Amino acid sequence: MAAAKKRAKVMDGFSVVRSLAQAQQDGTLPRPGAGRRAEETTSRLPPPAKPGDSPHIVKTIEPTRRTIRCFECGYEFKLSGTTRTIYCSKCREKIDMGDYVIEGPWTEEIKTGGSVVIREGARLENVLIRAGNVILEGALDGQSTIECTQWLEVGGEAEPNPRQVTMRNLRIAAGKTLRLRYKLQVHHVELLGTLEGDVEASGLVSIREGGHLKGTVRGAHLQVEEGGGLSARVFIWPQGNPLAAET
């Protein structure tokens, strides 16, 4: 919906990659490697996502402040702005901050503090993906693992096995239905699609327009927008951990 006045948009790094993925899906942006050579790297990483190539992406007004976790020592620290490479504040290990898109079979480990988009039709084969954020639309075999230090977004054809995926926050994409046979324990949950299961969230459970939560939800905060659906038993403890309050 067009705004009455033009206003500059502020987008975080994950939103930039989501916009890039959508632009590629709509056909308004060439897929990585189409019409241009990918940069040669010793690790043969997929072509980096380039938000500047997309007409749907605007520059940020202020640097985004985000939490980075070192994959080597586990230390977490804050980062403002964008950069391709940083060093851990504690152990000084080099951390790649690139954003990557996978569009076919993939067998090589990726380790980045940025975002990884696994497109519909792509398949992880006996590989470990470690990233700040992951958009999972494709498939992974029984030997593959995904570790997200921040957000995992599930959409497309993805049906992840909970034993193969770890995340801090979970987002269900619009039009996606994910059914869980296990208790989900995360910080934040954001639903643009449908989630069926038992959810425990120490942060915010947010049901957006078109989203739907079915089952049971336990958490500190619940937000249901107009157009969102809630068909669940609800237990809210605003000032404490739902697990602690239950004992």
C-alpha positions as CSV (number, residue, x, y, z in Angstrom):
1,M,0.0,0.0,0.0
2,A,1.5,3.3,-1.1
3,A,2.2,5.8,1.7
4,A,0.8,9.3,1.5
5,K,4.3,10.7,1.8
6,K,7.6,9.2,0.7
7,R,9.6,7.9,3.7
8,A,13.0,6.4,3.7
9,K,13.0,2.8,4.8
10,V,15.4,1.2,7.4
11,M,16.2,-2.4,6.8
12,D,18.4,-4.8,8.8
13,G,20.7,-7.3,7.1
14,F,18.3,-10.2,7.3
15,S,15.5,-8.1,5.7
16,V,17.9,-7.1,2.9
17,V,18.6,-10.8,2.1
18,R,14.9,-11.6,2.3
19,S,14.1,-8.8,-0.2
20,L,16.9,-10.1,-2.5
21,A,15.5,-13.6,-2.4
22,Q,12.0,-12.4,-3.2
23,A,13.3,-10.2,-6.1
24,Q,15.1,-13.3,-7.6
25,Q,12.0,-15.4,-7.2
26,D,9.8,-12.8,-8.9
27,G,12.3,-12.6,-11.8
28,T,13.1,-8.9,-11.3
29,L,16.7,-9.7,-10.3
30,P,19.1,-12.1,-12.1
31,R,20.0,-15.2,-10.1
32,P,23.6,-15.4,-8.8
33,G,25.9,-16.5,-11.6
34,A,23.4,-15.6,-14.4
35,G,25.2,-13.3,-16.8
36,R,28.2,-12.8,-14.6
37,R,31.1,-14.9,-13.3
38,A,31.1,-15.7,-9.6
39,E,34.2,-14.7,-7.7
40,E,36.8,-17.5,-7.4
41,T,37.4,-18.5,-3.8
42,T,39.5,-21.3,-2.3
43,S,36.4,-22.6,-0.4
44,R,34.1,-22.5,-3.5
45,L,31.4,-20.6,-1.6
46,P,28.2,-19.8,-3.6
47,P,28.1,-16.3,-5.1
48,P,27.6,-13.6,-2.5
49,A,24.3,-11.8,-2.4
50,K,24.6,-8.2,-3.6
51,P,21.7,-6.1,-2.2
52,G,22.8,-3.1,-4.3
53,D,21.8,-5.0,-7.4
54,S,18.2,-5.1,-6.5
55,P,15.7,-2.3,-7.3
56,H,13.6,-3.4,-4.3
57,I,16.4,-2.6,-1.8
58,V,17.2,0.9,-0.4
59,K,20.1,2.0,1.6
60,T,19.8,2.1,5.3
61,I,19.8,5.4,7.1
62,E,21.5,4.2,10.3
63,P,23.8,1.3,10.8
64,T,22.0,-1.8,12.0
65,R,23.2,-3.1,15.4
66,R,23.1,-6.8,15.6
67,T,24.4,-9.6,17.8
68,I,27.3,-11.7,16.5
69,R,28.4,-15.1,18.0
70,C,31.9,-16.4,17.4
71,F,31.7,-19.9,16.0
72,E,35.1,-20.8,17.6
73,C,34.8,-19.6,21.2
74,G,31.0,-18.9,21.5
75,Y,31.5,-15.3,22.6
76,E,28.7,-12.9,21.7
77,F,29.2,-9.2,20.9
78,K,27.4,-6.3,19.1
79,L,28.2,-5.1,15.6
80,S,27.0,-1.9,14.0
81,G,26.9,-1.4,10.3
82,T,28.0,-3.8,7.6
83,T,31.4,-5.2,6.7
84,R,32.6,-8.3,4.8
85,T,35.0,-9.6,7.5
86,I,35.4,-9.0,11.2
87,Y,37.4,-10.5,14.1
88,C,36.0,-11.9,17.3
89,S,36.4,-9.4,20.2
90,K,37.6,-12.2,22.5
91,C,39.6,-14.9,20.6
92,R,40.4,-12.7,17.5
93,E,39.2,-15.5,15.2
94,K,38.3,-14.2,11.7
95,I,34.6,-14.2,11.0
96,D,33.2,-14.0,7.5
97,M,30.1,-11.7,7.4
98,G,29.0,-12.4,3.8
99,D,25.5,-13.3,2.7
100,Y,25.1,-16.3,0.4
101,V,22.5,-17.9,-1.9
102,I,22.4,-21.7,-2.6
103,E,20.3,-22.8,-5.6
104,G,21.3,-26.4,-6.2
105,P,23.0,-29.4,-4.6
106,W,25.5,-28.2,-2.0
107,T,28.2,-30.2,-0.2
108,E,30.7,-27.7,1.1
109,E,30.6,-26.2,4.6
110,I,29.6,-22.5,5.0
111,K,30.4,-20.6,8.1
112,T,29.3,-16.9,8.1
113,G,28.0,-14.4,10.6
114,G,25.8,-13.1,7.7
115,S,22.8,-14.8,6.1
116,V,22.4,-17.9,3.9
117,V,19.4,-18.4,1.6
118,I,18.7,-22.0,0.6
119,R,16.4,-21.6,-2.3
120,E,13.5,-23.9,-3.2
121,G,15.0,-26.7,-5.3
122,A,18.3,-26.6,-3.5
123,R,19.5,-29.5,-1.4
124,L,22.1,-29.7,1.3
125,E,24.1,-33.0,1.1
126,N,26.2,-34.1,4.1
127,V,27.2,-30.6,5.0
128,L,27.2,-28.2,7.9
129,I,25.8,-24.6,7.4
130,R,26.5,-22.2,10.3
131,A,25.2,-18.7,9.9
132,G,23.7,-15.7,11.7
133,N,20.5,-16.1,9.8
134,V,19.2,-18.8,7.4
135,I,16.2,-18.7,5.0
136,L,15.4,-22.4,4.4
137,E,13.2,-23.0,1.4
138,G,14.9,-26.2,0.0
139,A,15.8,-29.6,1.5
140,L,18.5,-31.2,3.5
141,D,19.5,-34.8,3.7
142,G,19.8,-36.8,6.9
143,Q,23.5,-36.0,7.3
144,S,23.2,-32.2,7.0
145,T,23.0,-29.7,9.9
146,I,22.0,-26.1,10.1
147,E,23.0,-23.8,13.0
148,C,21.6,-20.3,13.3
149,T,22.8,-17.9,15.9
150,Q,19.8,-15.6,15.2
151,W,16.9,-16.2,12.9
152,L,15.8,-19.3,11.0
153,E,13.0,-18.6,8.4
154,V,11.2,-21.7,7.1
155,G,9.3,-21.5,3.8
156,G,8.9,-23.1,0.4
157,E,9.3,-26.9,0.4
158,A,11.4,-27.1,3.5
159,E,10.4,-29.7,6.1
160,P,13.4,-29.6,8.6
161,N,14.0,-32.3,11.1
162,P,14.3,-30.6,14.5
163,R,17.4,-32.8,15.3
164,Q,19.2,-31.3,12.4
165,V,18.4,-27.6,13.0
166,T,19.2,-25.2,15.8
167,M,18.2,-21.6,16.0
168,R,17.6,-18.7,18.5
169,N,14.5,-17.3,16.8
170,L,12.0,-18.9,14.3
171,R,10.0,-17.3,11.5
172,I,7.4,-19.1,9.4
173,A,7.1,-17.6,5.9
174,A,3.8,-16.5,4.4
175,G,1.9,-19.5,2.8
176,K,4.0,-22.1,4.7
177,T,2.6,-24.6,7.1
178,L,5.0,-26.3,9.5
179,R,3.8,-29.1,11.7
180,L,6.0,-30.0,14.7
181,R,6.0,-33.3,16.6
182,Y,8.3,-31.9,19.3
183,K,8.2,-29.0,21.8
184,L,9.8,-25.9,20.2
185,Q,11.9,-23.9,22.6
186,V,13.2,-20.6,21.2
187,H,13.4,-16.9,22.1
188,H,11.2,-15.2,19.5
189,V,8.6,-16.7,17.1
190,E,7.1,-14.7,14.2
191,L,4.4,-16.3,12.1
192,L,3.4,-15.1,8.7
193,G,2.4,-18.6,7.8
194,T,1.0,-21.5,10.0
195,L,2.7,-23.3,12.8
196,E,1.2,-26.4,14.5
197,G,2.8,-27.6,17.7
198,D,3.8,-26.9,21.2
199,V,5.7,-23.6,21.5
200,E,7.7,-22.2,24.4
201,A,9.2,-18.7,23.8
202,S,11.2,-16.7,26.3
203,G,10.6,-13.5,24.2
204,L,7.8,-12.5,21.9
205,V,5.4,-14.8,20.0
206,S,4.1,-12.6,17.1
207,I,1.3,-13.7,14.8
208,R,1.2,-11.4,11.8
209,E,-1.7,-10.9,9.3
210,G,-2.2,-14.2,7.6
211,G,-0.3,-16.2,10.3
212,H,-1.8,-18.9,12.4
213,L,-0.7,-20.7,15.5
214,K,-2.3,-24.0,16.4
215,G,-1.6,-26.2,19.5
216,T,-0.1,-24.8,22.7
217,V,1.9,-21.6,23.4
218,R,3.8,-20.7,26.5
219,G,5.8,-17.5,26.8
220,A,6.4,-14.1,28.1
221,H,4.7,-12.0,25.4
222,L,2.0,-12.7,22.8
223,Q,1.0,-10.4,19.9
224,V,-1.8,-11.2,17.5
225,E,-2.3,-8.7,14.6
226,E,-5.6,-8.2,12.9
227,G,-5.9,-11.0,10.4
228,G,-3.8,-13.4,12.4
229,G,-5.2,-16.6,13.9
230,L,-4.8,-18.3,17.2
231,S,-6.3,-21.8,17.9
232,A,-4.2,-22.8,20.9
233,R,-4.0,-23.2,24.6
234,V,-2.2,-20.0,25.9
235,F,-0.1,-19.6,29.0
236,I,1.6,-16.2,29.4
237,W,4.0,-15.3,32.1
238,P,5.1,-11.7,31.4
239,Q,7.8,-11.4,34.0
240,G,9.5,-14.8,33.9
241,N,10.6,-17.9,32.1
242,P,7.6,-20.1,31.3
243,L,9.6,-23.2,32.3
244,A,10.4,-21.7,35.7
245,A,6.9,-20.6,36.3
246,E,5.5,-24.0,35.4
247,T,7.5,-25.8,38.1
